[in-house]
Amino acid sequence: MPDQFNVRMDDGDQKSFAELIDEYPEGMHEDIGVGDRVEGRIIAIGMDTVFVNTGSKIDGAVDRAELTDEEGNMPCAVGDTLTLYVTSVDENEMRLSRALSGEGGLNLLREAREAGAPVEGKVIASVKGGFQVEVFKRRAFCPISQMDVRYVEKPEDYIGLTLSFLISRIEEKGRNIVLSRRELLERERAVERDAFLKTLSEGDVITGEVTRLMPYGAFVAIAPGLEGMVHVSEISWSRLDSPADALSSGDRVTVKVLGLEPGEKSENTKISLSIKATGQDPWDTVTQQFALGDRVRGKVTRCVDFGAFVEIAPGIEGLVHISEMSYKRRVAKAEDVVRPGDVVDLVVKDVDPDKKRIGLSLRDAEGDPWAEAPDRFAVGQAVSGTVEKREAFGIFVTLAPGITGLLPKSKIRNAARPGEIDKLKAGDFIPVVVEQIQVAERRITLGPADTADEGDWRKYAAEGPADSGAPSTGGLGSLGEKLRQAMDSKRKKEPDR
């Protein structure tokens, strides 16, 4: 034999090949011939050759290159059992291979078909509907659908390759030979798949390749011919509208096995996987990232009847309640202020890691206009505003963004021209006088500016103030001063109503 070395047996003894050969019983399996399929245990691995105990006096020899993987690694070890085919045999040597090759008669082809033995063939050309393949110096045909387990996009990539095939059909005395490589690949995959499933358990963390994206999740190949499914909710800690928001076909991903549901066949086994479970739950460290009063920035993910959800960190969503949307206007629905996809500044109002909840405020980040009210308004100050809405008890008047005062109905009755005020509609300008400020309660009580001493103010209302967003007495000129004097005189003469 070309490789000379001793072999360590299971009991630890060192024996030479000569001693091993002498121990085989005479005449055992002497009927082994070319094309036969044999199962044998590896007894030695050399630099170029792997020797197999075939159960006969002659050991089988197979080229080591046939058994190595794509990276050139040897996945087999002494003691492993292999299924191989006899390519040649004489009194001195038995050559084995994963597939039959070389020259052979029609009978050998038929025997290979009946035994399900693979044969080696060289792809010669691409023809209509498939490929022309040379097998045992004979021309054969492999349909394009049977060349691979995947769709063949570029037939030219297969030209010139020597591959293993199964013989599907032999007709017309060998003039019509049909091959299938797909069937052989699927058979090999089934063996690998069964072996892989025997080692797979819930909780295992493995790697795979994304093969398909569906609206409900992503399929990941974790072994040849074996896929698991990652539901869209298990792709990321962040909320996703679609798996395509985070993954693409061909991506290599690390997944955790959540569940195994065996089917009638191994390929029908349902495997539930999770990508996000391979990382830490971001809520476990939420209190280290956020505290009450923190100013943060986030992206609006969705709007609901009671507010909007905003992601402020991967996997961390907080709620901006509709009452926390704005100080400057009354908000009927969240979409009036924000939309999904908007990036907004916020203030953290509450953190509850146990319930996985964070309360956020949009209005606090913008600032409370009432905080500046004492500096902007004073009792007796004549200001301009716009009618916001009318109620049975009075008129709400917007004095500045986020600051609204009330002109009570009782005050309107005391006006010089109450009828003119009653005709005002939402959005109309109105001059008023500040009578009372209660910042803590967010209330400003207003009085009418049209007293008998001040004359007609309708011209001013029609023109509007120079800056409707800020209080002003300058717009009224001497009228503002006269209004304050009139109000002071009125308070002296009459008690408050």
C-alpha positions in Angstrom: 0.0 0.0 0.0 1.2 3.5 -0.7 0.9 4.7 2.9 2.8 2.8 5.5 1.9 3.4 9.1 0.5 1.6 12.2 -3.1 1.8 13.3 -4.2 2.3 16.9 -7.1 0.0 17.6 -10.0 0.8 20.0 -8.3 -1.1 22.8 -5.1 0.9 22.3 -3.0 -1.8 20.6 -0.7 -0.9 17.7 -1.1 -3.2 14.7 0.4 -3.1 11.2 -1.6 -3.4 8.0 -0.1 -6.8 7.4 -1.4 -8.0 10.7 -4.8 -6.6 10.1 -5.0 -8.3 6.7 -4.0 -11.6 8.1 -6.8 -11.5 10.6 -9.6 -11.3 8.0 -11.4 -14.7 7.4 -10.6 -16.4 4.1 -13.2 -16.1 1.5 -15.2 -13.4 3.2 -17.2 -11.3 0.7 -15.0 -12.4 -2.1 -17.9 -11.8 -4.6 -17.5 -8.0 -4.3 -17.4 -6.5 -7.9 -17.2 -3.2 -9.7 -20.4 -1.1 -9.1 -21.2 -2.7 -5.8 -22.1 -0.5 -2.9 -20.2 -1.3 0.3 -20.3 0.0 3.8 -17.0 0.1 5.6 -15.4 1.5 8.7 -12.4 3.8 8.3 -9.3 2.1 9.7 -6.7 4.6 8.7 -6.3 8.1 7.2 -3.2 8.9 5.2 -1.9 11.9 3.4 -3.6 11.1 0.1 -5.7 8.0 0.8 -8.3 6.8 3.3 -8.4 3.0 4.0 -11.7 1.3 4.7 -12.5 -2.1 6.1 -14.9 -3.5 3.5 -15.4 -6.9 5.3 -13.2 -8.7 2.8 -9.5 -9.7 2.8 -8.7 -6.7 0.7 -9.1 -3.3 2.3 -10.8 -0.6 0.2 -8.9 2.6 -0.6 -10.6 6.0 -1.4 -8.9 9.2 -2.4 -8.8 11.5 0.6 -9.8 14.5 -1.6 -13.2 12.9 -2.2 -14.0 13.0 1.5 -12.8 16.5 2.3 -15.3 19.4 2.5 -15.2 22.7 0.5 -12.6 24.2 2.9 -10.3 21.2 2.5 -11.1 19.9 6.0 -11.5 16.1 6.7 -14.8 15.7 8.5 -14.3 11.9 8.9 -12.3 10.1 11.6 -11.0 6.6 12.2 -14.0 4.5 13.2 -16.5 6.3 11.1 -18.6 4.3 8.7 -18.9 5.3 5.0 -21.1 4.2 2.1 -19.0 3.9 -1.1 -19.0 2.2 -4.5 -16.4 -0.1 -6.0 -14.8 1.4 -9.0 -12.1 -1.3 -9.6 -11.0 -4.4 -7.8 -8.2 -7.1 -8.2 -6.4 -9.5 -5.9 -4.2 -6.7 -4.6 -6.4 -3.6 -4.4 -10.0 -2.4 -4.2 -10.6 1.2 -5.2 -13.6 2.9 -3.8 -15.4 6.1 -4.6 -18.5 8.1 -3.7 -19.6 7.6 -7.4 -18.9 5.2 -10.2 -16.8 6.5 -13.0 -14.5 5.5 -15.9 -15.6 3.1 -18.7 -18.3 0.6 -18.3 -20.8 -1.4 -20.3 -24.5 -1.1 -20.5 -25.0 -3.7 -17.8 -23.0 -1.6 -15.4 -25.2 1.3 -16.1 -28.3 -0.7 -15.5 -26.8 -2.2 -12.3 -26.0 1.4 -11.1 -29.6 2.4 -11.8 -31.1 -0.6 -10.0 -28.8 -0.1 -7.0 -29.3 3.6 -6.9 -25.6 4.1 -7.2 -24.3 7.5 -8.3 -22.1 7.7 -11.4 -19.7 10.4 -12.3 -20.3 12.5 -15.4 -18.8 15.4 -17.1 -21.1 18.2 -18.2 -20.2 18.8 -21.9 -22.7 21.3 -23.1 -25.9 23.2 -22.4 -28.7 22.1 -24.7 -32.4 22.8 -25.1 -34.1 21.9 -21.8 -31.0 20.8 -20.0 -27.4 19.5 -20.3 -25.4 17.0 -22.3 -23.3 14.8 -19.9 -20.7 12.2 -20.7 -21.1 9.1 -18.5 -18.9 6.0 -19.0 -17.9 7.4 -22.4 -21.6 7.6 -23.3 -23.8 10.6 -23.9 -26.5 11.2 -21.4 -29.1 14.0 -20.8 -29.8 15.8 -17.5 -32.9 18.1 -17.5 -32.2 21.6 -16.3 -34.7 21.1 -13.4 -32.7 18.1 -12.2 -29.2 19.7 -12.3 -29.5 21.4 -8.8 -31.9 21.7 -5.9 -32.1 25.5 -6.7 -33.2 27.2 -9.9 -30.4 27.2 -12.4 -29.9 30.9 -13.4 -26.7 30.5 -15.3 -26.4 27.1 -17.2 -22.9 28.1 -18.4 -21.6 27.8 -14.8 -21.9 24.0 -15.0 -20.2 23.4 -18.3 -16.9 21.5 -17.8 -17.7 20.3 -14.3 -17.4 16.6 -13.3 -20.4 15.9 -11.0 -22.2 12.9 -9.5 -25.6 11.8 -10.9 -28.2 9.2 -10.5 -29.5 7.3 -13.5 -33.2 8.0 -13.9 -33.9 6.1 -17.1 -32.1 3.9 -19.7 -33.9 3.4 -23.0 -33.2 2.4 -26.6 -30.3 0.1 -25.7 -28.4 2.8 -23.9 -28.9 5.5 -26.5 -31.3 7.4 -24.3 -29.8 7.9 -20.8 -31.5 10.4 -18.5 -29.7 11.6 -15.3 -30.7 13.5 -12.2 -28.3 15.3 -9.9 -31.1 16.9 -7.9 -32.3 13.6 -6.6 -28.8 12.7 -5.5 -28.4 16.0 -3.7 -31.7 15.7 -2.0 -30.8 12.2 -0.8 -27.5 13.4 0.5 -29.3 16.4 2.2 -31.8 14.0 3.8 -28.9 12.1 5.5 -27.3 15.4 6.7 -30.6 16.8 7.8 -31.5 13.7 9.8 -28.1 13.7 11.5 -28.4 17.5 12.2 -31.9 17.2 13.7 -30.7 14.5 16.1 -28.3 17.0 17.7 -30.7 20.0 17.6 -32.5 21.1 20.8 -34.6 24.0 22.0 -32.4 26.8 23.3 -29.5 26.0 20.9 -27.9 29.1 19.4 -26.8 28.5 15.8 -26.0 30.4 12.6 -28.0 30.4 9.3 -28.7 32.2 6.1 -31.8 34.2 5.3 -33.4 32.5 2.3 -36.9 34.1 2.0 -38.7 37.1 3.4 -42.5 37.0 3.9 -44.9 39.6 5.4 -45.0 37.6 8.6 -41.4 36.7 9.1 -38.1 35.4 7.6 -37.0 31.8 6.7 -33.5 30.9 7.6 -31.5 27.9 6.3 -29.8 26.3 9.3 -28.7 23.0 7.6 -28.7 21.7 4.0 -32.4 21.4 3.1 -33.6 22.5 6.5 -35.2 25.9 7.3 -36.6 27.5 10.3 -38.9 30.5 10.6 -38.2 33.8 12.5 -41.5 35.5 13.1 -41.4 39.3 12.5 -41.9 39.9 16.2 -38.7 37.8 16.9 -36.4 39.6 14.4 -35.6 42.7 16.5 -36.4 44.3 19.9 -37.5 47.3 17.9 -41.0 47.2 16.3 -40.9 46.3 12.6 -43.6 46.8 10.0 -41.9 44.3 7.7 -39.0 41.8 8.0 -37.4 43.7 5.0 -36.9 46.7 7.4 -34.1 44.7 9.1 -33.1 41.7 6.9 -32.3 40.8 3.3 -32.0 37.5 1.5 -28.5 36.1 1.9 -27.9 37.7 5.3 -25.9 35.5 7.8 -27.7 35.6 11.1 -27.4 34.1 14.6 -30.6 32.5 15.8 -31.9 30.8 18.9 -34.1 27.7 18.6 -37.5 28.5 20.3 -39.4 25.3 19.4 -39.3 22.0 17.4 -42.4 20.4 16.0 -41.5 17.1 14.3 -43.4 16.2 11.1 -44.0 12.9 9.3 -40.7 13.5 7.5 -37.6 15.3 8.7 -38.0 18.0 6.1 -41.5 18.8 7.5 -40.1 19.6 10.9 -41.3 23.0 12.0 -38.6 25.0 13.7 -39.3 28.3 15.4 -36.3 30.6 15.6 -35.5 34.0 17.2 -32.9 36.5 16.3 -33.6 39.0 19.1 -33.4 36.3 21.8 -29.7 36.0 21.0 -29.2 39.4 22.5 -30.0 41.1 25.9 -33.5 42.5 26.5 -32.9 46.3 26.4 -35.5 46.7 29.2 -33.1 45.0 31.6 -30.9 48.1 31.6 -33.6 50.8 31.0 -33.1 52.4 34.4 -29.4 52.8 33.6 -30.2 54.7 30.4 -33.2 56.9 31.4 -34.3 58.8 34.4 -37.1 61.2 35.3 -36.6 64.6 33.7 -34.1 63.4 31.1 -34.4 65.1 27.7 -34.4 62.5 24.9 -35.0 62.3 21.2 -37.0 59.5 19.5 -38.9 58.4 16.4 -42.6 58.1 16.4 -43.5 54.5 15.6 -47.4 54.6 15.7 -50.3 56.8 16.7 -53.3 55.5 18.7 -56.5 57.1 20.1 -54.8 58.0 23.4 -51.4 59.2 22.2 -48.3 58.2 20.2 -45.6 55.6 20.8 -42.0 56.8 20.3 -38.9 54.6 20.2 -36.1 56.4 22.2 -33.6 53.5 22.0 -33.5 50.2 20.1 -36.3 48.1 21.6 -37.4 50.9 24.0 -40.8 52.5 23.2 -42.4 55.1 25.4 -45.9 56.6 25.3 -46.7 60.3 24.8 -50.2 60.6 26.1 -52.5 62.9 24.2 -52.5 65.2 27.3 -48.7 65.5 27.0 -48.8 66.6 23.4 -48.9 70.4 23.6 -49.4 73.3 25.9 -50.2 75.6 23.0 -53.3 74.0 21.7 -56.0 71.5 22.5 -55.2 68.2 20.8 -58.1 66.0 19.7 -55.9 63.2 18.1 -52.2 62.5 18.1 -52.0 62.9 14.3 -52.7 66.6 14.7 -49.3 67.0 16.2 -47.1 64.0 15.1 -46.9 61.3 12.4 -45.2 57.9 12.3 -41.6 58.5 11.3 -41.3 61.9 12.8 -38.2 62.5 15.0 -39.2 64.5 18.1 -37.6 65.9 21.3 -39.2 64.7 24.6 -38.9 64.7 28.4 -39.1 61.5 30.4 -42.0 61.6 32.8 -42.1 58.1 34.2 -40.0 54.9 34.0 -41.5 51.5 35.0 -39.1 48.6 34.1 -41.3 45.9 35.5 -44.2 46.8 33.3 -41.9 47.9 30.5 -43.4 51.3 30.3 -42.0 54.8 29.9 -44.1 58.0 30.0 -42.9 60.8 27.8 -43.9 64.4 27.3 -43.7 66.4 24.1 -45.1 69.6 25.5 -42.5 69.7 28.4 -39.7 69.5 25.8 -41.2 72.5 24.0 -41.6 74.5 27.1 -44.6 75.7 29.2 -45.7 79.1 28.0 -47.5 79.7 31.3 -44.2 79.8 33.0 -43.6 83.2 31.3 -47.1 84.4 31.8 -46.3 86.6 34.9 -43.6 88.4 32.9 -45.8 88.9 29.9 -49.2 89.9 31.4 -50.2 92.2 34.3 -53.5 93.1 35.9 -55.0 96.1 34.1 -52.9 95.6 31.0 -54.8 96.1 27.7 -54.0 93.3 25.3 -55.2 91.9 22.0 -56.3 88.4 21.3 -58.3 86.2 19.0 -61.6 84.4 19.7 -60.9 80.8 20.2 -64.4 79.5 20.9 -67.7 80.5 22.5 -69.3 78.8 25.5 -72.5 79.5 27.4 -70.5 81.1 30.2 -68.3 83.3 28.1 -65.7 83.5 25.3 -62.2 82.0 25.4 -59.6 84.3 23.9 -56.1 83.3 22.8 -53.6 85.8 24.0 -50.4 84.0 23.0 -49.6 80.4 21.8 -50.6 78.2 24.6 -52.2 80.9 26.8 -55.9 81.4 26.7 -58.0 83.7 28.9 -61.7 83.8 29.6 -64.0 86.8 29.0 -67.0 85.9 31.2 -70.5 86.4 30.0 -71.1 88.7 33.0 -68.2 90.9 31.9 -69.6 91.0 28.3 -73.0 92.3 29.7 -71.1 95.2 31.3 -69.5 96.2 28.0 -70.5 99.4 26.3 -71.5 97.5 23.2 -72.2 93.8 24.2 -73.9 93.2 20.9 -70.7 93.9 19.0 -68.9 91.3 21.1 -71.7 88.7 20.6 -71.2 89.0 16.8 -67.6 87.9 17.0 -66.6 84.5 15.5 -63.7 82.2 16.1 -60.6 83.8 14.7 -61.8 87.3 15.0 -59.6 89.9 16.8 -60.8 91.3 20.1 -59.2 93.9 22.5 -59.5 93.0 26.1 -58.1 94.0 29.5 -56.4 91.6 32.0 -58.4 91.6 35.2 -57.0 88.6 37.1 -54.1 86.2 36.6 -53.9 82.7 38.3 -50.8 81.0 36.9 -51.0 77.9 39.1 -54.5 77.3 37.9 -53.6 78.4 34.3 -56.4 81.0 34.3 -56.6 84.5 33.1 -59.8 86.5 33.6 -60.4 89.2 31.0 -62.7 92.2 30.7 -64.1 93.9 27.6 -62.2 96.9 26.3 -65.2 98.8 24.7 -66.3 101.0 27.5 -68.3 104.2 26.9 -65.3 106.3 27.6 -63.1 104.7 25.0 -65.2 105.1 21.9 -65.4 102.7 19.0 -62.8 99.9 19.0 -64.1 98.2 15.9 -61.6 99.9 13.6 -58.8 98.4 15.6 -60.4 94.9 15.7 -60.8 95.0 11.9 -57.1 95.9 11.4 -55.8 93.5 14.0 -52.9 93.9 16.3 -49.3 94.2 15.0 -48.3 90.9 16.7 -51.2 88.6 17.7 -48.8 86.2 19.3 -47.7 88.6 22.1 -49.6 90.9 24.5 -49.3 94.6 23.7 -50.6 98.0 24.8 -48.7 99.8 22.1 -51.1 98.8 19.4 -53.9 100.6 21.2 -51.8 103.8 21.7 -53.5 106.2 24.2 -56.5 103.9 24.2 -54.7 101.4 26.4 -54.0 104.1 29.0 -57.5 105.3 28.9 -58.8 101.7 29.3 -56.8 101.3 32.5 -58.0 104.6 33.8 -61.6 103.7 33.0 -61.2 100.3 34.7 -59.7 101.8 37.8 -62.6 104.4 37.9 -65.1 101.7 37.4 -63.7 99.6 40.3 -64.0 102.5 42.7 -67.6 103.2 41.8 -68.9 99.6 41.6 -68.3 96.5 43.5 -67.0 93.4 41.6 -69.8 91.1 40.3 
